[in-house]
Amino acid sequence: MSSGFSFATEQSTSRAFWTTGPGEGRILEAPVASGQPNNTEPWVVVQTLWSGVSRGTESLVFNGQVPQSEFDRMRAPYQEGAFPWPVKYGYANVGQVLEGPDELVGKTVFCLFPHQAVYSVPASAVTPIPAGVPPKRAILAANMETAINGLWDATPAVGDRIAVVGLGVVGLLVSWLASRIPGTQVTAIDTNPARAAVAEALGLEFAAETSADSHDLVIHASGHESGLVTALALAGQEATVLEMSWYGDTPVSVPLGSAFHARRLTLRSSQVGQIPPAHQPRWTYRKRLELALELLQHDVLDHLISGESGFEQMPETMSRILAKSSDTLCHRIKY
């Protein structure tokens, strides 16, 4: 095992993107830890290669829409600052280990770290990327984790008729995973016709709307109240509607009249921050992340990355891709 951090000692600061106000961001100097606190665990120094902008959550952070009640629960693992701002936020980072244990030096790794050029974390915080996964695609790992957790919560079964409402990155990944269960009939639904090409590239049946109310399972991931209304209308008798959207501080009206009770529907929430109880005895967060990375070996998933730009352009890029009118899926940042 290598000792000390010569890189961090010589260069104790890096550059990181911070949200500094509503819809505003800057690239600022950021410290790089140069030691191992309490010597309890070896640390690594990582040079970032790529990071991904998770449009749904990062849009809420960038526009100051995280409710005060969720300030603590919404903290990213290596966030600095505090909501609403200034805050350094993000959790899709792929880089190369420069310093650390011999078995990690030179490896390409994924870490739940914000948008920063060089950083240092405990060695246990990074996960090596499997050989069959290109580093530039591995930025999807956090979104894939969310999709996995959602399906664990939803418990789809062989032959289920499944509707997924909202085809952002998570909705598309959930649809793709569900379609690989034998016998399932998955309909991927979005009001944006531009999503049709991506859905079809993933082998999914796309629909701008549908009136069928006989689905065994409906998963909502649009982030809009109207999408939840649609999801409830699509659920068949005794069906489950899984809510994967998070609305920040936006109030949402849920239509629990009409046929909601007559159909005996179940409305269930899903959140990636906790492994579902049925899986907790056998799964850890690291095992879930390793599974997410393994599932990214399919080239077809490159269709989920809708754009790329350089790190130094992030202040301008974020204003554009996080606008409500944006068609962005996952945006990749190159370092």
C-alpha positions as CSV (number, residue, x, y, z in Angstrom):
1,M,0.0,0.0,0.0
2,S,1.4,3.4,-0.9
3,S,1.8,5.9,2.0
4,G,0.9,9.6,2.0
5,F,-0.5,11.6,-0.8
6,S,2.3,13.3,-2.8
7,F,-0.2,14.7,-5.3
8,A,-2.5,16.2,-2.7
9,T,0.5,17.6,-0.8
10,E,1.8,19.3,-3.9
11,Q,-1.6,20.5,-5.1
12,S,-3.9,21.1,-2.2
13,T,-6.7,22.7,-4.1
14,S,-8.8,21.7,-7.1
15,R,-11.7,23.3,-9.0
16,A,-15.4,22.5,-8.4
17,F,-18.8,23.6,-9.5
18,W,-21.0,25.3,-6.9
19,T,-24.6,26.5,-7.1
20,T,-24.3,30.0,-5.7
21,G,-27.9,31.3,-6.1
22,P,-31.2,30.6,-7.8
23,G,-30.3,29.4,-11.3
24,E,-26.7,30.5,-10.9
25,G,-23.4,28.6,-10.5
26,R,-19.6,29.3,-10.4
27,I,-16.4,27.2,-10.6
28,L,-14.5,27.8,-7.4
29,E,-11.3,26.6,-5.8
30,A,-11.9,23.5,-3.6
31,P,-9.5,21.9,-1.1
32,V,-8.2,18.3,-1.7
33,A,-7.7,16.5,1.6
34,S,-4.1,15.6,2.1
35,G,-4.3,13.1,4.9
36,Q,-6.2,10.2,6.4
37,P,-8.3,11.3,9.4
38,N,-7.5,9.2,12.4
39,N,-5.7,6.7,10.1
40,T,-8.7,4.4,10.3
41,E,-8.9,3.8,6.5
42,P,-6.7,4.4,3.5
43,W,-7.7,7.2,1.2
44,V,-7.5,7.7,-2.5
45,V,-6.8,10.8,-4.7
46,V,-9.0,10.7,-7.8
47,Q,-8.6,12.6,-11.1
48,T,-12.1,13.1,-12.5
49,L,-12.6,12.0,-16.1
50,W,-16.4,12.5,-16.5
51,S,-19.3,13.5,-14.3
52,G,-23.0,13.3,-15.0
53,V,-25.7,15.9,-14.4
54,S,-28.7,14.1,-12.9
55,R,-31.3,16.5,-14.3
56,G,-34.3,15.8,-12.0
57,T,-32.6,16.3,-8.6
58,E,-29.9,18.7,-9.7
59,S,-32.6,20.9,-11.3
60,L,-34.3,21.2,-7.9
61,V,-31.0,22.0,-6.2
62,F,-29.9,24.5,-8.9
63,N,-33.2,26.4,-8.7
64,G,-33.4,26.4,-5.0
65,Q,-36.5,24.1,-4.7
66,V,-35.3,21.8,-1.9
67,P,-37.8,22.2,0.9
68,Q,-36.3,23.2,4.3
69,S,-37.7,20.0,5.9
70,E,-35.5,17.9,3.5
71,F,-32.2,19.9,3.9
72,D,-30.6,17.1,5.9
73,R,-32.0,14.1,4.0
74,M,-31.2,15.6,0.6
75,R,-27.4,16.0,1.4
76,A,-25.3,14.2,-1.2
77,P,-22.5,12.0,0.4
78,Y,-19.7,14.5,-0.3
79,Q,-21.7,17.7,-0.5
80,E,-20.2,20.9,0.8
81,G,-22.1,24.0,1.8
82,A,-25.8,23.9,2.8
83,F,-29.1,24.3,1.0
84,P,-30.3,26.4,-0.6
85,W,-26.9,27.8,-1.5
86,P,-24.0,28.1,-1.8
87,V,-23.7,24.3,-2.2
88,K,-21.4,21.9,-4.1
89,Y,-23.8,19.1,-5.2
90,G,-23.6,16.0,-7.4
91,Y,-23.3,12.3,-7.2
92,A,-22.2,10.9,-10.6
93,N,-18.4,11.0,-10.8
94,V,-16.1,8.8,-12.8
95,G,-12.3,9.2,-12.4
96,Q,-8.9,7.5,-12.3
97,V,-7.2,6.8,-9.0
98,L,-3.8,8.7,-8.8
99,E,-2.8,7.9,-5.2
100,G,-3.9,5.2,-2.7
101,P,-3.7,1.5,-2.1
102,D,-1.7,-0.3,-4.7
103,E,-4.7,-2.4,-5.9
104,L,-6.6,0.8,-6.8
105,V,-3.9,3.0,-8.3
106,G,-4.6,3.4,-12.0
107,K,-8.1,2.0,-11.7
108,T,-11.1,3.8,-13.2
109,V,-13.7,4.2,-10.5
110,F,-17.2,5.5,-9.8
111,C,-17.9,7.7,-6.8
112,L,-20.9,9.6,-5.4
113,F,-18.9,12.9,-5.6
114,P,-19.9,16.3,-6.9
115,H,-18.5,18.0,-10.1
116,Q,-14.8,18.5,-9.1
117,A,-11.6,18.0,-11.1
118,V,-9.5,16.3,-8.4
119,Y,-10.7,15.0,-5.0
120,S,-9.8,12.7,-2.1
121,V,-12.1,10.3,-0.3
122,P,-11.8,7.0,1.7
123,A,-10.9,4.1,-0.5
124,S,-14.2,2.4,0.4
125,A,-16.1,5.3,-1.3
126,V,-14.9,4.4,-4.8
127,T,-16.1,1.4,-6.8
128,P,-14.0,0.0,-9.6
129,I,-15.8,0.0,-13.0
130,P,-16.1,-3.4,-14.7
131,A,-14.0,-4.1,-17.7
132,G,-17.0,-4.2,-20.1
133,V,-18.3,-0.7,-19.1
134,P,-16.8,2.4,-20.9
135,P,-16.0,5.1,-18.3
136,K,-18.0,7.7,-20.2
137,R,-21.1,5.5,-19.8
138,A,-20.5,4.7,-16.1
139,I,-21.8,8.1,-15.1
140,L,-25.3,6.5,-15.4
141,A,-24.6,4.3,-12.4
142,A,-26.5,6.4,-9.8
143,N,-29.5,6.6,-12.1
144,M,-29.3,2.8,-12.6
145,E,-29.2,2.3,-8.8
146,T,-32.4,4.4,-8.5
147,A,-34.1,2.2,-11.2
148,I,-33.0,-1.0,-9.5
149,N,-34.3,0.2,-6.2
150,G,-37.6,1.3,-7.8
151,L,-38.2,-2.1,-9.3
152,W,-37.3,-3.7,-5.9
153,D,-40.1,-1.5,-4.4
154,A,-42.5,-2.3,-7.3
155,T,-42.0,-6.1,-7.3
156,P,-43.0,-6.7,-10.9
157,A,-43.8,-10.3,-11.9
158,V,-43.4,-12.5,-14.9
159,G,-46.1,-11.6,-17.5
160,D,-47.1,-8.3,-15.8
161,R,-48.6,-5.5,-17.9
162,I,-46.5,-2.5,-16.9
163,A,-46.9,1.2,-17.8
164,V,-44.1,3.6,-17.1
165,V,-45.1,7.3,-17.1
166,G,-42.3,9.8,-17.7
167,L,-39.3,9.0,-19.8
168,G,-36.4,10.8,-18.2
169,V,-33.3,8.7,-17.5
170,V,-34.8,6.9,-14.6
171,G,-38.1,6.2,-16.3
172,L,-36.3,4.9,-19.4
173,L,-34.0,2.7,-17.3
174,V,-36.9,1.3,-15.3
175,S,-38.8,0.6,-18.5
176,W,-35.7,-1.2,-20.0
177,L,-35.1,-3.3,-16.9
178,A,-38.8,-4.2,-16.6
179,S,-39.0,-5.2,-20.3
180,R,-36.2,-7.8,-19.7
181,I,-38.5,-9.8,-17.2
182,P,-40.0,-12.7,-19.2
183,G,-43.5,-12.2,-20.5
184,T,-43.9,-8.6,-19.4
185,Q,-45.7,-6.1,-21.6
186,V,-44.1,-2.7,-21.0
187,T,-45.5,0.6,-22.4
188,A,-43.2,3.6,-22.0
189,I,-45.3,6.8,-21.9
190,D,-44.3,10.4,-22.3
191,T,-46.1,13.5,-23.7
192,N,-42.8,14.6,-25.4
193,P,-42.7,12.9,-28.8
194,A,-38.9,13.3,-28.9
195,R,-38.7,10.5,-26.3
196,A,-40.0,8.0,-28.9
197,A,-36.7,7.5,-30.7
198,V,-34.8,6.8,-27.4
199,A,-37.5,4.5,-26.2
200,E,-37.6,2.6,-29.4
201,A,-33.8,2.4,-29.5
202,L,-34.0,0.6,-26.1
203,G,-36.5,-1.9,-27.6
204,L,-39.5,-0.3,-25.8
205,E,-43.1,0.3,-27.0
206,F,-43.6,4.0,-26.9
207,A,-46.9,5.9,-26.4
208,A,-47.7,9.5,-26.1
209,E,-50.9,8.6,-24.2
210,T,-53.0,5.5,-23.5
211,S,-56.4,5.0,-22.0
212,A,-56.0,1.3,-21.0
213,D,-56.8,0.9,-17.3
214,S,-55.8,-2.7,-17.0
215,H,-52.2,-2.5,-16.0
216,D,-50.9,-4.7,-13.2
217,L,-48.2,-2.1,-12.3
218,V,-47.8,1.5,-13.1
219,I,-44.6,3.4,-12.4
220,H,-44.6,7.2,-12.3
221,A,-41.3,9.1,-13.0
222,S,-42.3,12.2,-14.8
223,G,-41.9,14.7,-12.0
224,H,-45.1,16.4,-12.9
225,E,-48.5,16.2,-11.1
226,S,-50.3,15.5,-14.4
227,G,-48.2,12.4,-14.9
228,L,-49.3,11.1,-11.5
229,V,-52.9,11.7,-12.6
230,T,-52.2,9.6,-15.7
231,A,-50.5,6.9,-13.7
232,L,-53.5,6.4,-11.4
233,A,-55.9,6.3,-14.4
234,L,-53.9,3.5,-16.0
235,A,-53.9,1.2,-13.0
236,G,-56.2,-1.9,-13.1
237,Q,-58.1,-3.5,-10.3
238,E,-56.0,-4.1,-7.2
239,A,-52.9,-2.7,-9.0
240,T,-49.9,-0.8,-7.6
241,V,-48.8,2.7,-8.6
242,L,-45.2,3.3,-7.7
243,E,-44.3,7.0,-7.3
244,M,-40.7,7.6,-8.1
245,S,-41.0,11.4,-8.7
246,W,-39.8,13.9,-6.1
247,Y,-41.3,17.3,-6.4
248,G,-39.2,19.3,-4.0
249,D,-41.2,22.1,-2.5
250,T,-44.0,22.0,-5.2
251,P,-47.4,21.0,-3.8
252,V,-49.1,18.1,-5.6
253,S,-52.8,17.2,-5.8
254,V,-53.5,13.5,-5.9
255,P,-56.9,12.4,-7.3
256,L,-58.0,9.9,-4.7
257,G,-61.7,10.2,-5.7
258,S,-63.2,8.7,-8.8
259,A,-62.3,5.0,-9.1
260,F,-59.3,5.0,-6.7
261,H,-61.1,3.2,-3.9
262,A,-63.3,1.1,-6.1
263,R,-60.2,-0.3,-7.8
264,R,-58.5,-0.8,-4.4
265,L,-55.3,0.8,-5.7
266,T,-52.0,0.9,-3.8
267,L,-50.0,4.1,-4.1
268,R,-46.4,3.4,-3.0
269,S,-43.4,5.7,-2.7
270,S,-39.8,4.8,-3.7
271,Q,-36.6,6.5,-2.7
272,V,-33.1,5.3,-3.5
273,G,-31.7,6.4,-0.1
274,Q,-32.9,3.3,1.6
275,I,-32.8,-0.3,0.4
276,P,-36.3,-1.9,0.6
277,P,-36.8,-3.9,3.8
278,A,-37.2,-7.2,2.0
279,H,-33.7,-6.8,0.5
280,Q,-31.9,-5.3,3.5
281,P,-30.9,-8.6,5.1
282,R,-28.9,-9.6,1.9
283,W,-28.0,-6.4,0.1
284,T,-25.7,-3.5,1.0
285,Y,-25.4,-0.2,-0.8
286,R,-22.1,-1.2,-2.3
287,K,-23.5,-4.5,-3.7
288,R,-26.4,-2.5,-5.2
289,L,-23.9,-0.1,-6.9
290,E,-21.8,-3.0,-8.2
291,L,-25.0,-4.4,-9.7
292,A,-25.8,-1.1,-11.3
293,L,-22.4,-0.9,-12.9
294,E,-22.6,-4.4,-14.2
295,L,-25.9,-3.6,-15.9
296,L,-24.3,-0.8,-17.8
297,Q,-22.4,-3.1,-20.1
298,H,-25.1,-2.8,-22.8
299,D,-24.1,-0.3,-25.6
300,V,-27.8,0.6,-26.2
301,L,-27.7,2.6,-22.9
302,D,-25.5,5.2,-24.6
303,H,-28.8,6.6,-26.0
304,L,-29.6,8.0,-22.6
305,I,-26.7,10.5,-22.8
306,S,-28.1,13.4,-24.7
307,G,-25.1,15.8,-24.7
308,E,-21.6,16.6,-23.6
309,S,-19.7,19.7,-22.7
310,G,-16.5,20.7,-20.9
311,F,-16.1,21.3,-17.1
312,E,-15.1,24.9,-17.5
313,Q,-18.4,25.7,-19.3
314,M,-20.6,24.3,-16.5
315,P,-22.0,27.7,-15.3
316,E,-23.5,28.3,-18.7
317,T,-24.3,24.7,-19.4
318,M,-26.3,24.2,-16.2
319,S,-28.5,27.2,-16.9
320,R,-29.3,25.7,-20.3
321,I,-29.8,22.0,-19.6
322,L,-31.7,22.5,-16.3
323,A,-34.3,24.9,-17.7
324,K,-37.9,23.6,-17.7
325,S,-38.0,23.6,-21.5
326,S,-34.9,21.5,-21.9
327,D,-35.0,18.1,-23.6
328,T,-31.9,16.9,-21.8
329,L,-31.7,13.3,-20.5
330,C,-28.2,12.7,-18.9
331,H,-25.7,15.4,-19.7
332,R,-22.0,14.4,-19.6
333,I,-19.3,16.7,-18.3
334,K,-15.8,16.1,-19.7
335,Y,-12.7,17.0,-17.6
